[in-house]
């Protein structure tokens, strides 16, 4: 291992990940929370180390600082210094990886952070299950980060690496069982069919329906094997739609100022009407309307139709017509 590889941050990252695995093995509620905190702290440190190694000539504080403040440089300009000594979190880590052109699944990073927060703030009577999922979900990114740092996890984690492999294998088996119970469901929405359901209480992938033979979406009786919650099937579908298309909705709103691709359904009021599918993922309601304005011959946007402009006029022409009246 080179001197660069032996940095304090990398050493602390490895120690934290190992401690998380050791805590997991104890299988008590208190050690479960400790396992999640230690493991995720190690993954975050590992991510910071990857960034620092990407630019070895840069000041590490400038690479991983979270907030910067401009100060005069005594030459008529300014320089930006790290303010308050704060360093990046999981959310910012994904953005920094993108800026550094380091391949990473930023969505997965944010989901890991959400899962960690859910485990910390929601008591579970199955602590080992919760930690197992946290480790298993973090496994691909953790391995990727080790490789991006020029390391192999087996070389630095020792016995903890074998434990991680075993945890991942067990989780994959549990996940396969859960998803097989939903495999025969006749989903209303192809988007939901491709996204997979998650527990709306704890964010776990380990959600199944009690009757694995049931093909009816509306008859699903769901239970989370992680926290024991019994989320409604409609809530789980709304969540799946949001996870699948929420990012696109954010980008569309930010870049164009336009709504979509998810709308409130005029029939069931759920935020699950998908424009490209022209149907609600929850109730299957389709919404037929005139796509061309009878007055100006322009297109009638879906959002106009959904809020009541469904008499063959776009919102502007409706406004003009009402004004003339």
C-alpha positions as CSV (number, residue, x, y, z in Angstrom):
1,X,0.0,0.0,0.0
2,X,1.4,3.4,-1.0
3,X,1.8,6.3,1.4
4,X,-1.1,8.0,-0.4
5,X,-3.3,5.0,0.2
6,X,-2.4,5.0,3.9
7,X,-4.1,8.4,4.5
8,X,-5.8,8.9,7.8
9,X,-9.2,9.3,6.1
10,X,-8.8,6.0,4.3
11,X,-7.7,4.2,7.4
12,X,-10.7,5.6,9.3
13,X,-13.0,4.6,6.5
14,X,-11.9,1.0,6.7
15,X,-12.1,1.0,10.5
16,X,-15.6,2.4,10.5
17,X,-16.8,-0.2,8.0
18,X,-15.3,-3.0,10.0
19,X,-16.9,-1.7,13.2
20,X,-20.2,-1.6,11.5
21,X,-19.9,-5.2,10.5
22,X,-18.8,-6.2,14.0
23,X,-21.8,-4.3,15.5
24,X,-24.1,-6.1,13.1
25,X,-22.9,-9.5,14.3
26,X,-24.0,-8.7,17.9
27,X,-27.7,-8.4,16.8
28,X,-29.2,-6.1,19.5
29,X,-31.2,-2.9,18.9
30,X,-28.6,-0.6,20.3
31,X,-25.7,-2.3,18.4
32,X,-27.9,-2.3,15.3
33,X,-28.1,1.5,15.3
34,X,-24.3,1.6,16.0
35,X,-23.8,-0.7,13.0
36,X,-25.7,1.5,10.6
37,X,-23.9,4.7,11.8
38,X,-20.5,3.2,11.7
39,X,-20.9,1.5,8.4
40,X,-22.4,4.5,6.7
41,X,-19.8,6.8,8.2
42,X,-17.2,4.6,6.7
43,X,-18.8,4.6,3.3
44,X,-19.0,8.4,3.4
45,X,-15.3,8.7,4.4
46,X,-14.4,6.3,1.6
47,X,-16.3,8.5,-0.9
48,X,-14.4,11.6,0.4
49,X,-11.1,9.7,0.0
50,X,-12.0,8.8,-3.6
51,X,-12.5,12.5,-4.4
52,X,-9.2,13.5,-2.7
53,X,-7.3,10.8,-4.7
54,X,-8.8,12.1,-7.9
55,X,-6.9,15.4,-7.5
56,X,-3.8,14.5,-5.5
57,X,-2.2,18.0,-5.8
58,X,-5.2,19.8,-4.4
59,X,-5.8,20.8,-0.8
60,X,-8.0,18.0,0.7
61,X,-10.0,20.6,2.6
62,X,-10.9,22.3,-0.6
63,X,-12.0,19.0,-2.2
64,X,-14.4,17.9,0.5
65,X,-15.5,21.2,2.1
66,X,-19.2,21.7,2.1
67,X,-19.5,25.5,2.3
68,X,-17.2,28.1,1.0
69,X,-17.0,31.9,1.7
70,X,-15.3,34.4,-0.6
71,X,-12.6,36.5,1.2
72,X,-10.3,39.2,-0.3
73,X,-7.0,37.9,-1.6
74,X,-5.2,41.3,-1.2
75,X,-4.8,41.5,-4.9
76,X,-8.1,43.0,-5.9
77,X,-9.9,39.6,-6.1
78,X,-11.2,37.0,-3.8
79,X,-10.5,33.4,-2.9
80,X,-12.9,30.9,-1.5
81,X,-12.2,29.3,1.8
82,X,-13.9,26.4,3.6
83,X,-16.4,28.0,6.0
84,X,-16.9,26.4,9.4
85,X,-14.9,23.3,8.6
86,X,-18.0,21.4,7.4
87,X,-17.5,18.6,4.9
88,X,-19.8,17.1,2.4
89,X,-22.6,14.7,3.3
90,X,-24.2,11.9,1.2
91,X,-26.3,14.3,-0.8
92,X,-23.4,16.5,-1.6
93,X,-21.1,13.6,-2.3
94,X,-23.1,12.6,-5.3
95,X,-23.0,16.1,-6.7
96,X,-19.2,16.3,-6.1
97,X,-18.7,12.9,-7.8
98,X,-20.6,14.2,-10.8
99,X,-18.5,17.4,-10.9
100,X,-15.3,15.3,-10.7
101,X,-16.6,13.0,-13.5
102,X,-16.4,10.0,-11.3
103,X,-19.1,7.4,-12.2
104,X,-21.5,6.8,-9.4
105,X,-25.2,6.1,-9.0
106,X,-26.2,9.3,-7.3
107,X,-29.8,8.2,-6.9
108,X,-28.5,5.1,-5.0
109,X,-26.4,7.3,-2.7
110,X,-29.5,9.4,-1.7
111,X,-31.5,6.2,-1.2
112,X,-28.8,4.9,1.1
113,X,-29.0,8.1,3.1
114,X,-32.8,7.9,3.3
115,X,-32.5,4.3,4.5
116,X,-30.0,5.2,7.1
117,X,-32.3,8.0,8.4
118,X,-35.3,5.7,8.4
119,X,-33.5,3.1,10.5
120,X,-32.2,5.6,13.0
121,X,-35.6,7.3,13.5
122,X,-37.9,4.3,13.4
123,X,-37.6,1.6,16.0
124,X,-37.7,-2.0,14.6
125,X,-38.1,-5.3,16.4
126,X,-35.9,-6.8,13.7
127,X,-32.6,-4.9,14.1
128,X,-30.5,-7.5,12.3
129,X,-32.8,-7.5,9.4
130,X,-32.7,-3.7,9.1
131,X,-28.9,-3.5,9.3
132,X,-28.6,-6.4,6.9
133,X,-30.5,-4.5,4.3
134,X,-28.6,-1.3,4.9
135,X,-25.3,-3.2,4.3
136,X,-26.6,-5.1,1.3
137,X,-28.0,-2.0,-0.3
138,X,-24.7,-0.2,0.2
139,X,-22.6,-3.2,-1.0
140,X,-22.4,-2.2,-4.8
141,X,-21.4,1.4,-4.1
142,X,-19.0,0.4,-1.4
143,X,-17.2,-2.0,-3.7
144,X,-17.2,0.6,-6.5
145,X,-15.6,3.2,-4.3
146,X,-12.9,0.9,-3.1
147,X,-12.0,0.2,-6.8
148,X,-12.2,3.9,-7.6
149,X,-9.7,4.5,-4.8
150,X,-7.4,1.9,-6.3
151,X,-8.0,-0.6,-3.5
152,X,-9.6,-4.1,-3.3
153,X,-12.0,-4.5,-0.4
154,X,-10.8,-8.0,0.3
155,X,-7.3,-6.7,0.9
156,X,-8.2,-4.1,3.5
157,X,-11.4,-5.3,5.2
158,X,-10.1,-8.8,6.2
159,X,-12.9,-10.9,7.8
160,X,-15.4,-8.1,7.4
161,X,-15.2,-8.6,3.7
162,X,-16.4,-12.2,4.0
163,X,-19.2,-11.0,6.3
164,X,-20.3,-8.5,3.8
165,X,-20.4,-11.1,1.1
166,X,-22.6,-13.3,3.4
167,X,-24.9,-10.5,4.3
168,X,-25.4,-9.6,0.6
169,X,-26.1,-13.2,-0.3
170,X,-28.7,-13.6,2.5
171,X,-30.4,-10.3,1.5
172,X,-30.5,-11.3,-2.1
173,X,-32.3,-14.5,-1.1
174,X,-34.8,-12.7,1.0
175,X,-35.4,-10.1,-1.7
176,X,-36.0,-12.8,-4.3
177,X,-38.6,-14.4,-2.1
178,X,-40.4,-11.0,-1.6
179,X,-40.4,-10.1,-5.2
180,X,-41.6,-13.6,-6.3
181,X,-44.7,-13.0,-4.2
182,X,-45.4,-10.0,-6.4
183,X,-44.3,-11.5,-9.7
184,X,-47.8,-12.6,-10.7
185,X,-49.5,-9.2,-10.1
186,X,-51.3,-7.7,-13.1
187,X,-50.0,-4.2,-12.7
188,X,-52.0,-1.3,-14.1
189,X,-48.8,0.7,-14.8
190,X,-45.7,-0.6,-16.6
191,X,-43.7,2.0,-14.7
192,X,-44.7,0.4,-11.4
193,X,-44.1,-3.1,-12.7
194,X,-40.5,-2.1,-13.5
195,X,-39.8,-0.1,-10.4
196,X,-40.6,-2.6,-7.6
197,X,-42.5,-1.7,-4.4
198,X,-40.9,-0.6,-1.2
199,X,-42.1,-0.2,2.4
200,X,-43.6,3.3,2.8
201,X,-42.7,3.3,6.5
202,X,-39.0,2.3,6.5
203,X,-38.0,2.3,2.8
204,X,-37.1,-1.4,2.8
205,X,-37.1,-3.5,-0.4
206,X,-38.3,-6.4,1.6
207,X,-42.0,-6.0,1.0
208,X,-44.2,-8.9,0.0
209,X,-47.9,-9.8,-0.3
210,X,-49.2,-12.4,2.0
211,X,-51.0,-14.2,-0.7
212,X,-48.3,-14.9,-3.3
213,X,-51.0,-16.3,-5.7
214,X,-53.0,-13.1,-5.8
215,X,-52.8,-11.4,-9.3
216,X,-55.1,-8.5,-8.5
217,X,-53.3,-5.2,-7.7
218,X,-56.2,-3.9,-5.7
219,X,-56.4,-7.0,-3.6
220,X,-52.7,-6.9,-2.5
221,X,-52.2,-7.4,1.3
222,X,-48.7,-6.1,1.9
223,X,-46.3,-6.6,4.8
224,X,-42.8,-5.4,5.3
225,X,-40.4,-8.1,6.4
226,X,-38.0,-5.5,7.7
227,X,-40.1,-3.4,10.1
228,X,-43.4,-5.3,10.2
229,X,-45.5,-2.4,8.7
230,X,-48.5,-3.1,6.6
231,X,-48.6,-0.3,4.0
232,X,-51.6,0.2,1.8
233,X,-51.1,-1.1,-1.7
234,X,-52.2,2.3,-3.1
235,X,-49.6,4.2,-1.0
236,X,-46.9,1.8,-2.1
237,X,-47.8,2.4,-5.7
238,X,-47.8,6.2,-5.3
239,X,-44.3,5.8,-3.7
240,X,-43.1,3.6,-6.6
241,X,-44.3,6.2,-9.2
242,X,-42.5,9.0,-7.3
243,X,-39.3,7.1,-7.1
244,X,-39.5,6.2,-10.8
245,X,-40.4,9.6,-12.2
246,X,-39.8,12.1,-9.4
247,X,-36.3,12.9,-10.8
248,X,-37.7,13.6,-14.2
249,X,-40.4,15.8,-12.6
250,X,-37.8,17.8,-10.8
251,X,-35.7,18.3,-13.9
252,X,-38.7,19.2,-16.1
253,X,-39.9,21.8,-13.6
254,X,-36.4,23.2,-13.1
255,X,-35.4,23.4,-16.8
256,X,-38.7,24.1,-18.5
257,X,-41.1,25.3,-15.7
258,X,-43.6,22.7,-16.9
259,X,-45.4,20.1,-14.7
260,X,-45.4,16.3,-15.2
261,X,-44.8,13.5,-15.9
262,X,-46.9,12.8,-12.7
263,X,-50.3,14.5,-12.0
264,X,-53.1,14.1,-9.5
265,X,-55.6,11.7,-10.8
266,X,-59.1,13.3,-11.3
267,X,-60.7,10.1,-10.3
268,X,-58.9,8.8,-7.2
269,X,-57.0,12.0,-6.3
270,X,-53.7,10.1,-6.0
271,X,-50.6,11.7,-7.4
272,X,-50.1,8.8,-9.8
273,X,-51.5,9.8,-13.2
274,X,-48.6,9.3,-15.6
275,X,-48.8,11.4,-18.8
276,X,-46.9,9.0,-21.1
277,X,-49.1,6.1,-20.0
278,X,-52.3,8.3,-20.1
279,X,-53.6,6.5,-17.1
280,X,-53.4,6.5,-13.3
281,X,-51.1,3.8,-11.9
282,X,-53.4,3.4,-8.8
283,X,-56.9,3.2,-10.2
284,X,-56.2,2.7,-13.9
285,X,-58.4,5.7,-14.8
286,X,-57.8,7.1,-18.3
287,X,-58.7,10.6,-19.1
288,X,-60.0,11.4,-22.6
289,X,-60.0,15.0,-23.7
290,X,-59.7,17.1,-26.8
291,X,-56.0,17.6,-27.6
292,X,-56.5,20.5,-30.0
293,X,-58.1,23.8,-29.0
294,X,-61.2,24.4,-31.1
295,X,-60.6,28.2,-31.0
296,X,-56.9,28.7,-31.6
297,X,-56.0,25.1,-32.8
298,X,-53.1,25.0,-30.4
299,X,-52.4,22.0,-28.2
300,X,-54.3,21.5,-25.0
301,X,-51.8,20.5,-22.3
302,X,-52.8,17.6,-20.0
303,X,-52.6,19.8,-16.9
304,X,-55.2,22.1,-18.4
305,X,-57.6,19.2,-19.1
306,X,-57.1,17.7,-15.6
307,X,-58.0,21.0,-13.9
308,X,-61.3,21.3,-15.8
309,X,-60.4,22.9,-19.2
310,X,-61.9,19.9,-21.0
311,X,-64.5,21.5,-23.2
312,X,-62.3,21.7,-26.3
313,X,-60.5,25.0,-25.3
314,X,-57.0,25.6,-24.0
315,X,-56.7,27.6,-20.7
316,X,-56.0,30.9,-22.5
317,X,-59.0,30.6,-24.8
318,X,-61.1,29.6,-21.9
319,X,-60.0,32.7,-20.1
320,X,-60.8,34.9,-23.1
321,X,-64.2,33.2,-23.6
322,X,-65.1,33.8,-19.9
323,X,-63.9,37.3,-20.1
324,X,-66.1,38.0,-23.1
325,X,-69.1,36.6,-21.2
